[in-house]
Amino acid sequence: GAAPPQELPTLILEAVKELELAKQQVLKRIQIWKRQQQLAGNGALFEENLAPLQKRCENLVEVYFQLHQQVMAASVELGAELLPRLLERFNEVLSSLVKR
């Protein structure tokens, strides 16, 4: 069933934390990938390596949008305090992913 309203902010905050952690992992992987590519000096080896990374980024963005929708839907429960802070964190996640 649906979570009681007072649990919703907690659940959403948890989800945002998860999202931020996942983002960090992906960015770390991208960093490693770039370094490997520089060391190798030829991209051929890394073509196959990039596909899963690409997939993870896409999945992350998908989760991001679903979560974003939930936050907007729950904006009343979340209140004027929490909502802007959450949206700020969302934008942070998205922009750092898109930049890479």
N, CA, C and O atoms as a Tinker XYZ file with bonds, in Angstrom:
   400  protein
     1  N      0.821000   -1.219000    0.000000    73     2
     2  CA     0.000000    0.000000    0.000000    64     1     3
     3  C      0.839000    1.245000    0.000000    63     2     4     5
     4  O      2.067000    1.176000   -0.051000    81     3
     5  N      0.187000    2.385000    0.057000    73     3     6
     6  CA     0.892000    3.661000    0.059000    64     5     7
     7  C      1.481000    3.922000    1.446000    63     6     8     9
     8  O      0.946000    3.482000    2.463000    81     7
     9  N      2.575000    4.635000    1.453000    73     7    10
    10  CA     3.205000    4.989000    2.721000    64     9    11
    11  C      2.404000    6.094000    3.390000    63    10    12    13
    12  O      1.865000    6.970000    2.715000    81    11
    13  N      2.326000    6.055000    4.721000    73    11    14
    14  CA     1.703000    7.178000    5.431000    64    13    15
    15  C      2.423000    8.479000    5.069000    63    14    16    17
    16  O      3.641000    8.482000    4.886000    81    15
    17  N      1.683000    9.576000    4.966000    73    15    18
    18  CA     2.271000   10.842000    4.525000    64    17    19
    19  C      3.548000   11.234000    5.259000    63    18    20    21
    20  O      4.492000   11.717000    4.635000    81    19
    21  N      3.591000   11.034000    6.566000    73    19    22
    22  CA     4.768000   11.484000    7.308000    64    21    23
    23  C      6.013000   10.675000    6.944000    63    22    24    25
    24  O      7.134000   11.127000    7.174000    81    23
    25  N      5.821000    9.475000    6.374000    73    23    26
    26  CA     6.981000    8.671000    5.991000    64    25    27
    27  C      7.526000    9.078000    4.636000    63    26    28    29
    28  O      8.663000    8.757000    4.291000    81    27
    29  N      6.713000    9.781000    3.876000    73    27    30
    30  CA     7.088000   10.092000    2.506000    64    29    31
    31  C      8.370000   10.910000    2.403000    63    30    32    33
    32  O      9.259000   10.552000    1.630000    81    31
    33  N      8.490000   12.002000    3.163000    73    31    34
    34  CA     9.738000   12.769000    3.091000    64    33    35
    35  C     10.958000   11.896000    3.377000    63    34    36    37
    36  O     11.987000   12.013000    2.711000    81    35
    37  N     10.832000   11.022000    4.374000    73    35    38
    38  CA    11.940000   10.143000    4.730000    64    37    39
    39  C     12.297000    9.230000    3.566000    63    38    40    41
    40  O     13.469000    9.084000    3.220000    81    39
    41  N     11.283000    8.616000    2.964000    73    39    42
    42  CA    11.509000    7.716000    1.833000    64    41    43
    43  C     12.169000    8.449000    0.682000    63    42    44    45
    44  O     13.101000    7.941000    0.059000    81    43
    45  N     11.678000    9.648000    0.406000    73    43    46
    46  CA    12.214000   10.405000   -0.717000    64    45    47
    47  C     13.660000   10.827000   -0.438000    63    46    48    49
    48  O     14.513000   10.777000   -1.323000    81    47
    49  N     13.918000   11.239000    0.794000    73    47    50
    50  CA    15.294000   11.598000    1.154000    64    49    51
    51  C     16.233000   10.408000    0.996000    63    50    52    53
    52  O     17.351000   10.555000    0.502000    81    51
    53  N     15.780000    9.233000    1.415000    73    51    54
    54  CA    16.553000    8.007000    1.244000    64    53    55
    55  C     16.861000    7.780000   -0.234000    63    54    56    57
    56  O     17.994000    7.491000   -0.619000    81    55
    57  N     15.816000    7.920000   -1.046000    73    55    58
    58  CA    15.962000    7.685000   -2.482000    64    57    59
    59  C     16.949000    8.679000   -3.100000    63    58    60    61
    60  O     17.761000    8.318000   -3.952000    81    59
    61  N     16.865000    9.920000   -2.660000    73    59    62
    62  CA    17.786000   10.931000   -3.177000    64    61    63
    63  C     19.223000   10.582000   -2.798000    63    62    64    65
    64  O     20.143000   10.732000   -3.602000    81    63
    65  N     19.400000   10.119000   -1.577000    73    63    66
    66  CA    20.735000    9.710000   -1.121000    64    65    67
    67  C     21.270000    8.581000   -1.994000    63    66    68    69
    68  O     22.426000    8.600000   -2.417000    81    67
    69  N     20.409000    7.596000   -2.258000    73    67    70
    70  CA    20.782000    6.481000   -3.126000    64    69    71
    71  C     21.211000    6.984000   -4.495000    63    70    72    73
    72  O     22.218000    6.549000   -5.053000    81    71
    73  N     20.417000    7.914000   -5.021000    73    71    74
    74  CA    20.677000    8.479000   -6.337000    64    73    75
    75  C     22.039000    9.168000   -6.355000    63    74    76    77
    76  O     22.807000    9.019000   -7.305000    81    75
    77  N     22.323000    9.911000   -5.315000    73    75    78
    78  CA    23.599000   10.626000   -5.241000    64    77    79
    79  C     24.777000    9.654000   -5.152000    63    78    80    81
    80  O     25.831000    9.884000   -5.744000    81    79
    81  N     24.582000    8.569000   -4.404000    73    79    82
    82  CA    25.615000    7.548000   -4.310000    64    81    83
    83  C     25.861000    6.898000   -5.665000    63    82    84    85
    84  O     27.004000    6.724000   -6.087000    81    83
    85  N     24.776000    6.544000   -6.336000    73    83    86
    86  CA    24.879000    5.923000   -7.655000    64    85    87
    87  C     25.588000    6.856000   -8.625000    63    86    88    89
    88  O     26.420000    6.428000   -9.426000    81    87
    89  N     25.247000    8.135000   -8.540000    73    87    90
    90  CA    25.886000    9.135000   -9.394000    64    89    91
    91  C     27.392000    9.140000   -9.153000    63    90    92    93
    92  O     28.184000    9.149000  -10.096000    81    91
    93  N     27.777000    9.133000   -7.875000    73    91    94
    94  CA    29.194000    9.154000   -7.528000    64    93    95
    95  C     29.924000    7.956000   -8.142000    63    94    96    97
    96  O     31.025000    8.094000   -8.676000    81    95
    97  N     29.295000    6.785000   -8.057000    73    95    98
    98  CA    29.887000    5.571000   -8.632000    64    97    99
    99  C     30.108000    5.741000  -10.114000    63    98   100   101
   100  O     31.180000    5.438000  -10.637000    81    99
   101  N     29.080000    6.229000  -10.788000    73    99   102
   102  CA    29.160000    6.375000  -12.240000    64   101   103
   103  C     30.251000    7.372000  -12.615000    63   102   104   105
   104  O     31.028000    7.131000  -13.539000    81   103
   105  N     30.306000    8.478000  -11.905000    73   103   106
   106  CA    31.335000    9.480000  -12.199000    64   105   107
   107  C     32.737000    8.916000  -11.961000    63   106   108   109
   108  O     33.679000    9.219000  -12.694000    81   107
   109  N     32.849000    8.099000  -10.929000    73   107   110
   110  CA    34.128000    7.464000  -10.628000    64   109   111
   111  C     34.530000    6.545000  -11.776000    63   110   112   113
   112  O     35.679000    6.545000  -12.220000    81   111
   113  N     33.561000    5.761000  -12.248000    73   111   114
   114  CA    33.807000    4.842000  -13.364000    64   113   115
   115  C     34.242000    5.617000  -14.606000    63   114   116   117
   116  O     35.147000    5.200000  -15.328000    81   115
   117  N     33.583000    6.748000  -14.840000    73   115   118
   118  CA    33.919000    7.557000  -16.017000    64   117   119
   119  C     35.356000    8.072000  -15.901000    63   118   120   121
   120  O     36.111000    8.079000  -16.873000    81   119
   121  N     35.708000    8.497000  -14.702000    73   119   122
   122  CA    37.064000    8.985000  -14.449000    64   121   123
   123  C     38.086000    7.893000  -14.771000    63   122   124   125
   124  O     39.069000    8.129000  -15.473000    81   123
   125  N     37.835000    6.706000  -14.247000    73   123   126
   126  CA    38.722000    5.566000  -14.468000    64   125   127
   127  C     38.816000    5.269000  -15.958000    63   126   128   129
   128  O     39.900000    5.046000  -16.497000    81   127
   129  N     37.670000    5.269000  -16.605000    73   127   130
   130  CA    37.616000    4.978000  -18.035000    64   129   131
   131  C     38.459000    5.973000  -18.816000    63   130   132   133
   132  O     39.221000    5.588000  -19.703000    81   131
   133  N     38.323000    7.253000  -18.486000    73   131   134
   134  CA    39.094000    8.287000  -19.181000    64   133   135
   135  C     40.583000    8.076000  -18.986000    63   134   136   137
   136  O     41.367000    8.220000  -19.924000    81   135
   137  N     40.971000    7.732000  -17.761000    73   135   138
   138  CA    42.380000    7.520000  -17.461000    64   137   139
   139  C     42.918000    6.334000  -18.251000    63   138   140   141
   140  O     44.006000    6.400000  -18.824000    81   139
   141  N     42.155000    5.261000  -18.277000    73   139   142
   142  CA    42.566000    4.072000  -19.027000    64   141   143
   143  C     42.739000    4.411000  -20.498000    63   142   144   145
   144  O     43.676000    3.958000  -21.155000    81   143
   145  N     41.812000    5.219000  -20.996000    73   143   146
   146  CA    41.855000    5.576000  -22.401000    64   145   147
   147  C     43.106000    6.392000  -22.702000    63   146   148   149
   148  O     43.762000    6.190000  -23.724000    81   147
   149  N     43.424000    7.305000  -21.808000    73   147   150
   150  CA    44.633000    8.114000  -21.989000    64   149   151
   151  C     45.872000    7.227000  -21.974000    63   150   152   153
   152  O     46.773000    7.395000  -22.796000    81   151
   153  N     45.913000    6.292000  -21.047000    73   151   154
   154  CA    47.053000    5.395000  -20.934000    64   153   155
   155  C     47.198000    4.530000  -22.173000    63   154   156   157
   156  O     48.302000    4.313000  -22.672000    81   155
   157  N     46.081000    4.047000  -22.653000    73   155   158
   158  CA    46.121000    3.152000  -23.809000    64   157   159
   159  C     46.487000    3.926000  -25.074000    63   158   160   161
   160  O     47.187000    3.412000  -25.947000    81   159
   161  N     46.011000    5.150000  -25.160000    73   159   162
   162  CA    46.312000    5.956000  -26.333000    64   161   163
   163  C     45.547000    5.518000  -27.570000    63   162   164   165
   164  O     45.629000    6.171000  -28.610000    81   163
   165  N     44.799000    4.413000  -27.472000    73   163   166
   166  CA    43.896000    4.085000  -28.583000    64   165   167
   167  C     42.565000    3.609000  -28.044000    63   166   168   169
   168  O     42.517000    2.785000  -27.130000    81   167
   169  N     41.475000    4.127000  -28.611000    73   167   170
   170  CA    40.144000    3.910000  -28.066000    64   169   171
   171  C     39.563000    2.536000  -28.334000    63   170   172   173
   172  O     38.563000    2.159000  -27.724000    81   171
   173  N     40.177000    1.779000  -29.240000    73   171   174
   174  CA    39.590000    0.514000  -29.691000    64   173   175
   175  C     39.251000   -0.420000  -28.528000    63   174   176   177
   176  O     38.175000   -1.019000  -28.492000    81   175
   177  N     40.173000   -0.535000  -27.589000    73   175   178
   178  CA    39.976000   -1.439000  -26.463000    64   177   179
   179  C     38.762000   -1.082000  -25.613000    63   178   180   181
   180  O     38.170000   -1.947000  -24.967000    81   179
   181  N     38.399000    0.187000  -25.618000    73   179   182
   182  CA    37.434000    0.653000  -24.635000    64   181   183
   183  C     36.020000    0.813000  -25.179000    63   182   184   185
   184  O     35.101000    1.162000  -24.438000    81   183
   185  N     35.847000    0.558000  -26.468000    73   183   186
   186  CA    34.505000    0.700000  -27.046000    64   185   187
   187  C     33.478000   -0.114000  -26.265000    63   186   188   189
   188  O     32.430000    0.403000  -25.879000    81   187
   189  N     33.783000   -1.386000  -26.035000    73   187   190
   190  CA    32.835000   -2.285000  -25.376000    64   189   191
   191  C     32.631000   -1.889000  -23.918000    63   190   192   193
   192  O     31.584000   -2.136000  -23.321000    81   191
   193  N     33.661000   -1.272000  -23.374000    73   191   194
   194  CA    33.654000   -0.901000  -21.965000    64   193   195
   195  C     32.680000    0.233000  -21.678000    63   194   196   197
   196  O     32.180000    0.370000  -20.562000    81   195
   197  N     32.419000    1.034000  -22.686000    73   195   198
   198  CA    31.637000    2.237000  -22.474000    64   197   199
   199  C     30.138000    1.952000  -22.475000    63   198   200   201
   200  O     29.363000    2.696000  -21.874000    81   199
   201  N     29.733000    0.890000  -23.141000    73   199   202
   202  CA    28.302000    0.581000  -23.255000    64   201   203
   203  C     27.618000    0.421000  -21.894000    63   202   204   205
   204  O     26.585000    1.048000  -21.658000    81   203
   205  N     28.170000   -0.403000  -20.992000    73   203   206
   206  CA    27.506000   -0.551000  -19.683000    64   205   207
   207  C     27.453000    0.767000  -18.927000    63   206   208   209
   208  O     26.485000    1.058000  -18.224000    81   207
   209  N     28.510000    1.561000  -19.081000    73   207   210
   210  CA    28.585000    2.845000  -18.408000    64   209   211
   211  C     27.493000    3.774000  -18.929000    63   210   212   213
   212  O     26.815000    4.463000  -18.166000    81   211
   213  N     27.351000    3.770000  -20.235000    73   211   214
   214  CA    26.304000    4.548000  -20.887000    64   213   215
   215  C     24.935000    4.127000  -20.352000    63   214   216   217
   216  O     24.081000    4.955000  -20.036000    81   215
   217  N     24.762000    2.812000  -20.263000    73   215   218
   218  CA    23.506000    2.247000  -19.785000    64   217   219
   219  C     23.226000    2.717000  -18.361000    63   218   220   221
   220  O     22.106000    3.108000  -18.034000    81   219
   221  N     24.253000    2.673000  -17.522000    73   219   222
   222  CA    24.079000    3.077000  -16.128000    64   221   223
   223  C     23.685000    4.537000  -16.025000    63   222   224   225
   224  O     22.848000    4.910000  -15.203000    81   223
   225  N     24.292000    5.358000  -16.863000    73   223   226
   226  CA    23.942000    6.777000  -16.875000    64   225   227
   227  C     22.479000    6.959000  -17.264000    63   226   228   229
   228  O     21.749000    7.737000  -16.648000    81   227
   229  N     22.065000    6.230000  -18.292000    73   227   230
   230  CA    20.681000    6.328000  -18.755000    64   229   231
   231  C     19.715000    5.860000  -17.674000    63   230   232   233
   232  O     18.685000    6.493000  -17.438000    81   231
   233  N     20.048000    4.756000  -17.024000    73   231   234
   234  CA    19.205000    4.247000  -15.943000    64   233   235
   235  C     19.101000    5.257000  -14.817000    63   234   236   237
   236  O     18.031000    5.475000  -14.247000    81   235
   237  N     20.231000    5.866000  -14.511000    73   235   238
   238  CA    20.293000    6.843000  -13.439000    64   237   239
   239  C     19.395000    8.030000  -13.755000    63   238   240   241
   240  O     18.664000    8.520000  -12.894000    81   239
   241  N     19.460000    8.484000  -15.000000    73   239   242
   242  CA    18.645000    9.627000  -15.415000    64   241   243
   243  C     17.161000    9.256000  -15.360000    63   242   244   245
   244  O     16.316000   10.076000  -15.000000    81   243
   245  N     16.863000    8.009000  -15.724000    73   243   246
   246  CA    15.483000    7.530000  -15.680000    64   245   247
   247  C     14.952000    7.545000  -14.245000    63   246   248   249
   248  O     13.865000    8.056000  -13.973000    81   247
   249  N     15.741000    6.974000  -13.341000    73   247   250
   250  CA    15.385000    6.963000  -11.922000    64   249   251
   251  C     15.213000    8.386000  -11.429000    63   250   252   253
   252  O     14.280000    8.705000  -10.692000    81   251
   253  N     16.136000    9.230000  -11.855000    73   251   254
   254  CA    16.099000   10.641000  -11.476000    64   253   255
   255  C     14.753000   11.262000  -11.825000    63   254   256   257
   256  O     14.138000   11.938000  -11.000000    81   255
   257  N     14.298000   11.026000  -13.063000    73   255   258
   258  CA    13.047000   11.653000  -13.477000    64   257   259
   259  C     11.828000   11.093000  -12.742000    63   258   260   261
   260  O     10.898000   11.832000  -12.418000    81   259
   261  N     11.840000    9.802000  -12.486000    73   259   262
   262  CA    10.745000    9.194000  -11.728000    64   261   263
   263  C     10.682000    9.785000  -10.322000    63   262   264   265
   264  O      9.614000   10.119000   -9.810000    81   263
   265  N     11.858000    9.902000   -9.721000    73   263   266
   266  CA    11.952000   10.431000   -8.374000    64   265   267
   267  C     11.517000   11.889000   -8.351000    63   266   268   269
   268  O     10.818000   12.337000   -7.442000    81   267
   269  N     11.944000   12.601000   -9.358000    73   267   270
   270  CA    11.606000   14.023000   -9.470000    64   269   271
   271  C     10.086000   14.186000   -9.527000    63   270   272   273
   272  O      9.521000   15.069000   -8.881000    81   271
   273  N      9.437000   13.327000  -10.307000    73   271   274
   274  CA     7.973000   13.370000  -10.418000    64   273   275
   275  C      7.323000   13.120000   -9.067000    63   274   276   277
   276  O      6.356000   13.785000   -8.695000    81   275
   277  N      7.867000   12.152000   -8.338000    73   275   278
   278  CA     7.315000   11.826000   -7.020000    64   277   279
   279  C      7.471000   13.000000   -6.068000    63   278   280   281
   280  O      6.569000   13.310000   -5.289000    81   279
   281  N      8.621000   13.646000   -6.142000    73   279   282
   282  CA     8.855000   14.799000   -5.276000    64   281   283
   283  C      7.849000   15.903000   -5.589000    63   282   284   285
   284  O      7.282000   16.514000   -4.683000    81   283
   285  N      7.635000   16.152000   -6.888000    73   283   286
   286  CA     6.683000   17.186000   -7.271000    64   285   287
   287  C      5.270000   16.809000   -6.823000    63   286   288   289
   288  O      4.512000   17.656000   -6.349000    81   287
   289  N      4.927000   15.534000   -6.978000    73   287   290
   290  CA     3.608000   15.056000   -6.582000    64   289   291
   291  C      3.411000   15.190000   -5.076000    63   290   292   293
   292  O      2.298000   15.412000   -4.599000    81   291
   293  N      4.499000   15.053000   -4.342000    73   291   294
   294  CA     4.421000   15.067000   -2.881000    64   293   295
   295  C      4.812000   16.429000   -2.313000    63   294   296   297
   296  O      5.066000   16.560000   -1.116000    81   295
   297  N      4.860000   17.436000   -3.177000    73   295   298
   298  CA     5.389000   18.734000   -2.750000    64   297   299
   299  C      4.653000   19.300000   -1.539000    63   298   300   301
   300  O      5.249000   19.975000   -0.701000    81   299
   301  N      3.341000   19.015000   -1.455000    73   299   302
   302  CA     2.558000   19.511000   -0.317000    64   301   303
   303  C      3.033000   18.851000    0.979000    63   302   304   305
   304  O      3.258000   19.531000    1.980000    81   303
   305  N      3.186000   17.517000    0.954000    73   303   306
   306  CA     3.646000   16.808000    2.139000    64   305   307
   307  C      5.071000   17.208000    2.507000    63   306   308   309
   308  O      5.416000   17.316000    3.684000    81   307
   309  N      5.881000   17.424000    1.494000    73   307   310
   310  CA     7.289000   17.740000    1.751000    64   309   311
   311  C      7.441000   19.123000    2.354000    63   310   312   313
   312  O      8.333000   19.371000    3.164000    81   311
   313  N      6.562000   20.014000    1.948000    73   311   314
   314  CA     6.558000   21.343000    2.544000    64   313   315
   315  C      7.551000   22.292000    1.893000    63   314   316   317
   316  O      8.418000   21.878000    1.124000    81   315
   317  N      7.412000   23.559000    2.212000    73   315   318
   318  CA     8.191000   24.620000    1.586000    64   317   319
   319  C      9.652000   24.609000    2.023000    63   318   320   321
   320  O     10.517000   25.187000    1.365000    81   319
   321  N      9.909000   23.940000    3.147000    73   319   322
   322  CA    11.283000   23.838000    3.629000    64   321   323
   323  C     12.099000   22.890000    2.765000    63   322   324   325
   324  O     13.148000   23.238000    2.222000    81   323
   325  N     11.568000   21.672000    2.661000    73   323   326
   326  CA    12.320000   20.560000    2.092000    64   325   327
   327  C     12.355000   20.594000    0.571000    63   326   328   329
   328  O     13.365000   20.249000   -0.043000    81   327
   329  N     11.261000   21.006000   -0.025000    73   327   330
   330  CA    11.136000   20.925000   -1.487000    64   329   331
   331  C     12.270000   21.623000   -2.231000    63   330   332   333
   332  O     12.908000   20.995000   -3.076000    81   331
   333  N     12.547000   22.899000   -1.950000    73   331   334
   334  CA    13.627000   23.568000   -2.687000    64   333   335
   335  C     14.980000   22.888000   -2.515000    63   334   336   337
   336  O     15.769000   22.803000   -3.457000    81   335
   337  N     15.240000   22.405000   -1.297000    73   335   338
   338  CA    16.509000   21.722000   -1.031000    64   337   339
   339  C     16.633000   20.453000   -1.862000    63   338   340   341
   340  O     17.690000   20.158000   -2.420000    81   339
   341  N     15.535000   19.707000   -1.933000    73   339   342
   342  CA    15.547000   18.477000   -2.724000    64   341   343
   343  C     15.756000   18.777000   -4.196000    63   342   344   345
   344  O     16.548000   18.118000   -4.870000    81   343
   345  N     15.041000   19.777000   -4.688000    73   343   346
   346  CA    15.146000   20.121000   -6.106000    64   345   347
   347  C     16.565000   20.576000   -6.445000    63   346   348   349
   348  O     17.074000   20.300000   -7.531000    81   347
   349  N     17.185000   21.264000   -5.515000    73   347   350
   350  CA    18.567000   21.697000   -5.701000    64   349   351
   351  C     19.478000   20.485000   -5.845000    63   350   352   353
   352  O     20.348000   20.444000   -6.715000    81   351
   353  N     19.265000   19.504000   -4.980000    73   351   354
   354  CA    20.080000   18.283000   -5.041000    64   353   355
   355  C     19.837000   17.528000   -6.343000    63   354   356   357
   356  O     20.761000   16.958000   -6.923000    81   355
   357  N     18.597000   17.530000   -6.791000    73   355   358
   358  CA    18.277000   16.888000   -8.074000    64   357   359
   359  C     19.052000   17.539000   -9.216000    63   358   360   361
   360  O     19.669000   16.858000  -10.035000    81   359
   361  N     19.009000   18.865000   -9.253000    73   359   362
   362  CA    19.680000   19.583000  -10.334000    64   361   363
   363  C     21.175000   19.312000  -10.320000    63   362   364   365
   364  O     21.813000   19.183000  -11.365000    81   363
   365  N     21.715000   19.228000   -9.117000    73   363   366
   366  CA    23.127000   18.904000   -8.929000    64   365   367
   367  C     23.452000   17.561000   -9.581000    63   366   368   369
   368  O     24.408000   17.451000  -10.349000    81   367
   369  N     22.657000   16.551000   -9.273000    73   367   370
   370  CA    22.865000   15.210000   -9.817000    64   369   371
   371  C     22.802000   15.237000  -11.332000    63   370   372   373
   372  O     23.682000   14.711000  -12.014000    81   371
   373  N     21.750000   15.856000  -11.850000    73   371   374
   374  CA    21.541000   15.830000  -13.288000    64   373   375
   375  C     22.656000   16.569000  -14.026000    63   374   376   377
   376  O     23.202000   16.062000  -15.006000    81   375
   377  N     22.989000   17.762000  -13.553000    73   375   378
   378  CA    23.981000   18.549000  -14.274000    64   377   379
   379  C     25.352000   17.876000  -14.259000    63   378   380   381
   380  O     26.077000   17.921000  -15.252000    81   379
   381  N     25.707000   17.254000  -13.140000    73   379   382
   382  CA    27.016000   16.601000  -13.097000    64   381   383
   383  C     27.063000   15.366000  -13.996000    63   382   384   385
   384  O     28.120000   15.013000  -14.518000    81   383
   385  N     25.920000   14.715000  -14.173000    73   383   386
   386  CA    25.855000   13.578000  -15.105000    64   385   387
   387  C     25.929000   14.039000  -16.554000    63   386   388   389
   388  O     26.661000   13.481000  -17.371000    81   387
   389  N     25.150000   15.074000  -16.845000    73   387   390
   390  CA    25.059000   15.548000  -18.220000    64   389   391
   391  C     26.398000   16.112000  -18.694000    63   390   392   393
   392  O     26.787000   15.928000  -19.847000    81   391
   393  N     27.090000   16.794000  -17.796000    73   391   394
   394  CA    28.405000   17.357000  -18.153000    64   393   395
   395  C     29.368000   16.288000  -18.622000    63   394   396   397
   396  O     30.233000   16.556000  -19.456000    81   395
   397  N     29.231000   15.087000  -18.100000    73   395   398
   398  CA    30.151000   14.022000  -18.467000    64   397   399
   399  C     29.631000   13.238000  -19.654000    63   398   400
   400  O     30.282000   12.295000  -20.104000    81   399
